Amino acid sequence: MEETFWRQKASAKHFNEGDRNTKYFHALVNKKKSLNFINKVKDENGNWIEEDMLHDSVIRYFTNMLDKKTDIIPMVNSHLIENTISDEDNLSLTVAPTENEIYLAVMSINANSTVGTEGYTSIFFQKCWHIIKNDLIAAVVDFFEGNSMPRFFTSTAIVLIPKKDNPEHWSDFRPISLCSFFNKLTSKIIARRLGSLLPNIISPNQSSFVKGRLISDNILLTQELVHDLNLKTRGGNLLLKLDICKAFDNLSWDFLYDILALFGFLKLFIKIIKNSIENVWFSVILNGNSNGFFHSFQGIRQGDPLSPSLFIIAMEYFSRSINALFENYPSMYYRSKKGLPISHLSFADDFIIFANGSYNHVKRFKNFLDLFSLESGLSFNTSKCAFFTSKWITRTNINRIIAYTRFEHNSLPFKYLGAPIFRGLKKSHLFDEIIKKIQGKISSWEYHFLSYGGRLSILKSTLNSMAFHLLQVIKPNISTFRRLERILNKFFWGSRENIHRMHWSTLIKLCGPLNEGGLGCKNIEDSITAYSFKLWWNLRKNESLWARFMNFKYCKDKHVSCCSYKQGDSAIWKRMCAIKHNMEPLISWGLNSGNSFFWQDRWLGKESLDNLLSTSSVSIEKVNKFFSKEGWNMNTILNLVPAEIGNKIKDTSFDTNLED
């Protein structure tokens, strides 16, 4: 019982046999207290406030931010949001949840997640499902009929997570909402239902929280476009990173409801959303104590499972408006070498704009941002927005842009979604911050209470972390691999600072399956090679914005497997060309719609027609070109291939209603 108590209090997720003692958990709890304790902050006048004054200050700050309603103006470009939600879609969103749907949602909530104001973890509801299910189901169904939740369910505790080391202002903390279990449950059900519709209504420029879209696509595409930053063009290329002030907290409810209505969501569904986000009362947890109890009149909660979906739906108006602006003024587009025109990319509230650097174009875009602020209630932090320019943009023009926009002018490299974005060679210092993050995950002193099994669990978790994923995306140089291996090796064998332990084996030898003598760890270089294979597969599917951009830029009139790199091509494209001969023989297509390539793809067994005929076709004809009403157009096919292969094609069945 004592172990369970301290484990929950420490939020410990990694332990193994031999680690089940409270010493480790005590260390974690003490560290959390130390990190989360706030001694002092600066007020709006820059004066330090301490002790009892902190409580009044934090309540005043969040009350001023949430307990207000920003007036907005009607949307200028409302015609850009089309009514695309069908009656069937609306029915799927508003129908009363079944017992099974509610049960699956209950079981999907992390049993060790932090509790809300009611004090019950989700494990209580999971273990007692057979006792409480009737009351819980009745409450959920009542909510989906359009009835509001009682205040007990909607009261929310805000915890403050530092955004940076040594925070000085309340704005340096990220407010995370600890919602009640019932609030999480209903939000989870709505979010799951919405998730199936998002790919149909969210433009490809937005990649967050949409099934099938990846954060890596944004990083790779940004890196590819930065490679072309210095292409000579009138006005020069310009890249702009936008910073939205407290995006989730300042979003206007009226703006969100208007967007939902324009998409065609039913009034009942919009009422359900209103009941989820409007009747919310907040208290702020400061140094372990709850402070205040105030209402909100704008914003959506960070920590609510529904908030990400609602935010990207609202920001779809911004995304479509940017695309419309660039389409109306084509000279605003960023110039890339033969690539598709890309105006912007976004991941949640991280927006990056690719534009022409002409002063008039930048001025037009800044005016567009000011208009959007009036429409949505969101504002842009000019001191944190930054732009990067081509070498062809003059200092005079840069100074004019700074004077008009008040944006900061920076130089490469810069960080985007945690990854370094740069031009030129991959130098080791570019990866220092990612390595530091990985090192920070394993260097905490309390981990040295763990056994080898516990440290192995931490090691595996680190190799599955976001920071390690970023290394897979970027593919650093060899020296960075070796540096990371040394750090992980020291951790596993227990070496730290001035204490050196015997390293009985290297990390490379520890990797591999258990049945082959390994410890079940990933090999770093093998993981990055495997990720390269995955990138090639994404490129071949040609579904994501990154894949379509790369195919258009490098393989416009050719099959991707027939393309090679030239001097001056990007490192990402060279990476693809380096692994295509290993990956392409592993790809086969089951024939249906006929969108596979007739000559180059393996749709007729294990070999492509090019391999069977020992040819290297330049033609990029699709298989469905040879379909007829009766099946195959055999007259055309037999003019191209021998009778033996023609008969094999004739015997191949397909269903055009299905995808290959």
N, C-alpha and C positions, 0 to 999 in steps of 0.2 A: 504493500500500500504506500509506504514512504517513497519507494523507488518511483512508482507511478506518479505520485504527487510532484516530485521534483522533476521528473522527465517532462510532464505537461507544463510545469512552470518555466522550464528551460527551453521549451519548444524544440527539443532535441530530436533529430530525424535520423541520425546515423549512430548506431551502436551495434555491438555484436556480442557473442558469447564472451564472457570475461570482462565486459564493460558495464555490467548491471550493478553499479554501485552509485551512491549518491554523491560521491566526491566529484566526479566528472560533471554531474548535473548542477551541483552547488557552484562549481566554477563558471558554468555557463550562465547561471542566474546572476551571479555577482558581476560578470562581464556585461550582461544586458543592462543591469541597473546602472553601471558606470557609464555605458555608452548613451543611454537614454536620459540620464539625469541632466537637466538644464539649470545651470547656475545663474546665468545672466543673459540678457539680450539687450539690443539697442532699440530705443523707441523711434518714432518717426522723426524726431529732432536730432538723432544720433547720440543721445545720452544713454548710458548704461543703467538698466534697472535690475534689481536683484530681489531675492527673498519674497516677502509677501506681495510686493508690487507686481510680481510676475503673473500671479493669478488674474488680477484685474486687467492686466495688459493683454494677456492671451485671449480672454473673453471679449475684450473690446475689439481686438484685431479681427477675430473670426465673425463676430456679430456684424461689424462694418462690411465685411466681405460677403456674407451670406444673407444677412437680414436686410436686404434691399432689393429693389426691382428696377433694372435698367430699362428705360424707355427705348423702344426700337422703332425704326421706320419700315414701311412696307417693302418687300423685296422687289428690286428693280428687274431681276432676271428670273422671276418665278416660272416663266414659260420653259425654263431649262429642266425643271423637274416634271416629268411626265407621269400620268396615272398608269402605273405598271402593275399594281397589286390586284390580282384577280379575285373574284368572289371565292374561289376555292382556297386561295391563299389566306384570305381574311377569315374564312371558316376554320382553317387549321390553327390560326392564331387565337381565336376567341372561344373555341369549343371548350367545354369543361374538361379538365384533365382527368384521365382515367386513374384508377388505383395503381396500375402498373407504371404509368408515367410518373406519378408522384413518388412511388417507391424507388424507381431508378434515380430520380433527382435527389432524394434523401440519401441514398447510398453513394452518390457521386461526390458529395461534399466531404472534404478532407476531415477525417475524424479528429485530427490534432490541430485543426485551424483555431485561431484565437476566437474566444467567445465574444458575443455582443453584450449589451447591457443586461440581458435577462440572466446571464450566468451559466447557461447550459451549452456544452459542446455538442457537436453533431453526433458524437458517439452515443450520447444519451438517447437521441431519437432513433438511431440505427439499432441499438440493442433492445429498445423498448417498443419497436415498431408494432409488434403484435398486440401490445396493450393500448397504445395511443392512436393507432392508425385511423380509427373511425372519426375521432374528433379532429385529427389533423386533416384528413381528406375533406371533411365537411367545411372546415375553415378555408382551405384552398379553393374549393368549388365556389364558395360564397364570394371570395375575392374576384374570381374570374367572371362572376355575374355582374361585376361593376361596383361592388360595395367596397367602401374604404376600410383600411386596417385601423384597429385601435392604436392609440398613441404608444401603448406598451410595446407593440410590434415594430413601430417605426422609429422609436427613439434610438439614437445612434451615438456612439462614442467616437471621438476623433483622437487618434494617436499621431504624434508628430515624429516623422522619420527625417533625419538630416539629409539634405541633398548633397552636402559637401562637408569636408572636414572643418571643424571649428566654426559652426554657423554663428552668425551675429544678429540676424534679424529673423522675425517670424516668417518672413517670405523665404528664408533659407531652409525651411522645413516643408516636407510634403505631408499634407493632411490625409491620412488613410482612415476611412470609415470602418468601424467595427459594427456591422449590421446584426440585427437579431437573426436567429436561425430561420424563423418564418419568412422574414424579408429575403434572406438568401435563397430560400426554397422557391418562392414565387418568382424571384428574378431569374433563377436558374431555369425554370420551366419556360418563361418567356424568351430568354436568351437562346435556348435550344431551338425553340420554334422559329425565331427570327433568323437563326444561323443558316437555315436552308434557303432563305430568300435573299440574303445579302449578296451572293455572287451575281444575282440578276439585276440588282439596283445600284451596286457600288462600282464606280468606274475603275478601270485597271490601274489608274494612278495611285489609288489607295490600296495598300497591301496589308494593313493591320486588321486582325480579328475577322478575316474573311477566309473561309475554308478553301484550301488549295493555294493560297498566296503566302509568300515567304518573305521574312525580313531580309534574307540574303539577296533576294532579287533587287531590292532597293539599293543595297550596298554595292552590288556588282554593277548595276546600271549607272549609279552615280560615279563609280570609279571609271567606267567606260567613257562616260561623257567628259569627265575631268581630263582624260587622256587627250581629248580634242579641244581643250580649253584655249590653246594658243593658235588654233587655226585662224588664218587671216580672213577677216570678213569686215564689212563696213560697220563701224560702231564697236566691233570687238565682242567677244563672248563674256558673259557675266553670270555668276552663280550666286544665288541669294539664299541664306539660311534664315528662316523666320522663327521668331520666338513669340508664342501666344501667351499673354499674361494669364496664369491660372485658368487654363482652357476649360477644364471640367467644372471648376467652381463658378465661372462667370458666364456660362452658356445660358442664354435667355430661354425660359420655358416656352414663351409664346412663339419664339422662332422655331424651336424644336417641334411644337405642335403643328405649326403651319407647314413645315416640311413633311411631316407625317401625313397630313391631310392632302397635300399636293401629290404624294406618291399613291394615294388611294386607300390608305388604311382606314378601316371602319371607325366610326365615332366611338363604338364600344371599346375597341382596342386602344384608341387614344385616351379614353377614360381610364382604362386599366393602367396605362402608363402614367397618367396624372396621379392616380391613387398610389402609385409606386414611388413617385419622386416628390410630390408636393407636401403631403402630410408628414414631414420629417422634422424631428426635434433633435438638436445637437447638444452634447456636452463635450468638453475638451479634457482629456486626461493629461495632466502635467505632473511629472515626478510621482506618479502612482496615485494621484488624487483626481477625482472628477470635479470639473469646474463648470458652472453655468448650465443653463437649459434654455435654449433659444431656437426660434423657428427660422427656416430659410425660405427665400422667395425667388431664388435662381440657382442654377448649377445642378450638376449631378454628382453623385458620391463616388470617389475613388475607393474601391473596395467592394462596390456593389457589382455582382456578376452581369447585370444588365447594362451598366453605364457605358462600357466600350462600344457595344452595338448601337446604342442611341447616339453616342458622340459621332461615330463615323457616318451615320445616316444624316445627321445635321450638317456635317462637314462636306457631304456630297454636293451640297449647293455651292460651297466655296470651290470645290474641285471642278465642277462643271462650269462655273463662272470664269475660272482661270482659263480653261480650255476654250471657252467662247471668246474671251478677250483676245487670245493669241490667234484664233481663227479669223477674227475680224481685222486683226493687224498682223498679217503673216511675217512682216519684217521684224517682229518682236522675237521670233524663234531663235533659239541658240543654234549655232551652226555645228553640226557634227559631220564627220566624213561619211557620206552616203547613208547615214542612219535615218530612222524614222524621226519625225519632229516630236520632241518631248518638251512639254511646257513645265511640268512639275512632277514631283514624287512626294508621297506622304506616308508616314507610319504614325497613326493616331494624331497627335498634335505636332509632330515633327515634319514640317514642310520645307522642301528645298526646291527653289525655282531656278529654271535654266532659261536665260533670256539674252537678248541682245543688249549690249552695254551702252547704247546711245542714250544720252541724257534725256531726250524727249520720251523714249520708251520707258526708262526707269521712272520718270515723273508720272507717266500715265499709269504705271503699275502701282506706284505709291498712292495715287488718288483712288485707284480701285480698292486698295487695302482699307483706306479711310472709309469708303462707302460700305464695305463689308462690315466694318466695326459698328456702324450705325444700324445695320440690318440685323446683326446677330447678338450684339451685346459683348462680343469678344474684342479685345484690343491687342495690339502688338507692342511688345516691349522694345522700343527703338534702340535702347542701350545694349540689348542682347542680340538684336538682329545684326547679321554680318554679311558682307558681300565680298566675293573673290573675283578678280578681274584677269582678263587676258593681257599679255604683254603689249598688245596693240592699243589698249585704252590709255590715253594720255593722263598725266598727273592732273592737268587742268580739269578734265572731265570727271576724274575721280573726286576731286575737291568739290565740284558742283553737285555731284550725287550725294556726298556726305552732307553738304550744306542744306540740301532740300529734304533728304530722307531722315537725317540724323542717325543713319545706320553706320556701323563700324566697318572700316575697310581692313581686311585681314589677308594674310598670305598662306599659301599651302605649306605643309599639310594641315588638315583639320579633322576633327572627329565627327563622324556621322553614325548614329545608332550604335555607338561604342566602338566602331572600327575606324582605323586611320584611312583617310582619303588623300592620295598623293599622286604626283607625276614623277616619272623617272624610275630609278632603281629602287628595289626593296632594301632599304638599309635597316640594320638591326634596331636602331633607336626608335623607328616607327612603331615597333611592337612593345616598347617598354611599358606602356600603360596597361596593355592586356596581360602581359606577363606579371605585372604588379598585382592585378586583380586576382589572377590564378594563385599567385604566391600568398595573397591575403587570405584566400580561402583555407589554406592549409598551415599557415604559420602561427595561428593563434595558440598561445601557450597551453590553454586548457586541453587541447587535443593530445597532449603528451601524457595525459592520464589514460589514454586508450591503449588497448592491446594491439597486436599486429592485425588482428581481424577487424578491429574498429578503424584502424588507420587505412586498411585496405578498402573498407566501405567508403571512407572519406575520399580516397584516391579515385575510386570508380565514379563517385559523384562529381568530382572535379573534372574528370575527363568527359562528363556529360553536361558540363555547365555551359552557360551562354558565352562566357569568355573563351572557352576552348572551341566552341562552335564558330566564333568569329575568326579564330586562327585557321580553321578548315576553309572558311569562305575566302580568306585573303591569300592563304598559302605563303607563309613567311619563308625566309631563307634558311639554309641549313644550320647556320650558327644559332638561330633562334630555337630550332628543334633541340639542339644539343643543350642549350641553356635551360630549356624547360625540363628536359630529361634529368639533368643534375638536380634541379629543385625538387622534383617529385621523388627522385631516388633518396635524397637526404631525408625527406619527410617520412617515407615509408620505413626506413631503418632507424628513425628516431634521432637523427643528428639535428642539432640546433645551436645557433650562435657559437659559443665556445665549447660546446659539448659534441664530441665526435664519436659516433658508434660505428662498429664494423658493418660494412656493406657486403653482405654475403653474396649478392648477385646484382647485376645491373637491371634497370627497368625494362630494357628490351627483352631480357631473358625471362622476366616475370610475366610478360605479356603472353597472351594466347589462351586457348581453352584449357579448362582444368584437366580434361582427359588426355591432354598432350603435355602435361607437366607445368602449365602456366597457372596463373592465379585469376584468370578471367578478366584481366585488364585489357584495354585497347592499346595497340601499338600506335604511337602518335603519327608516324609517317604513313602507316597503312590506313589509318582513319582519314587522313587528308587525301590519299589516293582514292579511297572509296567515295569520298565526297566529290572528287573530280568526276568519277563515273556517274554519280547522281546528277551533277551539273550537265554532263553530256546527254543524259536521258531527258532532262528538262529542256535542253536545247532541241533535241529531236522531236519531242512532243509539240513544241512551238505553241504553247498555250499562254505562258506568262508574258508580261510586257518586256521583260529582259530577253527572253528567248526570241520573241518576234523582232525586237530591235537588232539583236545579233545576227539573225538570219537575213534580215533586210540589208544590213550593213556589209556583211562579208559574203553572203551566198544568195544574192538577189535573184540570179538566173541559173543557179546551180544547186545540185543536191549537196547538203552540208558535208557529207562524207568525202566529196570530191574536192573540197576547198582546202587550201593551205594558207599559211601566213606569209606575209611579205614584211620587208624591213619597214619599221614605223608602225606596225600593227600593235595593238594593246597586249599587255601581259596576259589578260584573261583569255583572249582569243588564241594566243600561243599555247596556253595551258590546255585549251580544248583540242587544238590540233595535235598536241603531244600524246593525248590518250585515246584519240578516236580509233586508231588501229587495234587497240586492246578492247575497246568497248563495243564497236560496231558489230563484230561477229557474234556478240551475245544477244543482239536484239532481233527478235522475230515478231511478225505481225499476224494476228488472226484476221482474216479477210472478212469484211462486212460492207461498210459504206464505200470502200474503194478509195479512201484518201491516202493510202500508201503509195509510194512511188513505184511505177511499173518496173523499171530497170534496176534500180539500186537497192530497194528494200527487200527483206527476206519475208515474203508473203506466200511463196510457193515452196514450202518445206524449209530445209535448213540453209539453202543457198539462194542468193539473189540471181536474177536472170543474167546480170552482168558476169557473175562468177560462173554460172553454168555455161555461158557462151564465150567466156574469156574475152569479154569486151569491156570498154570503159565509156559508157554512154554519157553524153553531155545532156541529152534530152531529159527534162524533168516532168514527164507525163505521169499523170495519176492513173491508177488502175481503173477507176470508174470511167475513164475515157473509152475503155474497151467493153463496157457494159452495153447490152441492148435490152429491148423489152422482153425478149425470150430468154435472156441469160447473158451469154458472151457473144461478142461480135467476132466470130471465128474467122471470117474472111480476112479481116484486117490483121488479126493475130497471126494467122498462118503465113501472111506475107512478111512477117517480122521474125518469126522463130521457127525452128524445125518442127515437123509434124509430131514427133515424140513429145516434145515439151508442150506443143499446142494441145494435144490430147490430155495431158496432165492438167493444163489450165482449164480445159473444158469440164473436167471432172471435179473441179474445185467449186464448192457451193459458197454462197454468201447471202447476207440479209442486209439490204440497204437501209433498213430502219435502225440498225445498230451501228455503233462506232467500231472502227478497226481496233 
